Structures are given as C-alpha cells and as structure tokens.
Amino acid sequence: MDSTWAALYIFLLAAFTGYEVISRVPVILHTPLMSGSNFIHGIVLVGAMVVLGHADTLLEQAIGFVGVVLGAANAAGGYAVTERMLEMFERKPKGGQ
C-alpha cells in the first residue's frame, strides 16, 4: 500500500513540474522542444516493445500492446505536429508565385 502512495506522489509531482516547465517555454523554443520530445517518445516506444516481448501473461501482453499502440500514436502525432510547425516558418516566394 505504501508503494501505491509513493507512486501517486511521484506522478503528481512529475505532472505539476512538467506543467510548470512547459508553460514557461518561450514560443520560439517550442519547435526544438517538440523535436527533442519526439526523440524521447521514440525511445519510450522501443522500450515498450522490449517489455512487450518479455510479457508472460495475457494481461501483461494486453497492457504492453496498448502501451506500444499509444506510444506509436504519440510519436507519429508529434512528428506530424512538428512538421506542420516547421512549414509555418518556410519563406513564401515574393510576387505570389
């Protein structure tokens, strides 16, 4: 029971800290920050696949599969958003061409 409270406490601290850090990032740094977080999401996805490969019970396999699917969606969505953000910074040709 104590480990459950400790895990909840750590989760809440991480959520609060993450919110505070991200809310203070200047607009100009959002694109590099997104790019770095996409890299981390890719590593998390690989880790989820490794853990899924070592799952023994059906419940572990189901949780691992959901983790891999959500991790893949998160990484792919992050790359798509970053690509759209980078398109906003492309220079438009002068003269409407």
Residue pairs with C-beta under 8 A, 6 or more apart in sequence:
25 33
30 85
31 82
31 85
31 86
31 89
34 78
34 81
34 82
34 85
35 82
37 78
38 75
38 78
38 79
38 82
41 71
41 74
41 75
41 78
42 75
44 71
45 68
45 71
45 72
45 74
45 75
48 64
48 67
48 68
48 71
49 68
51 64
51 67
52 61
52 64
52 65
52 67
52 68
55 61
55 63
55 64
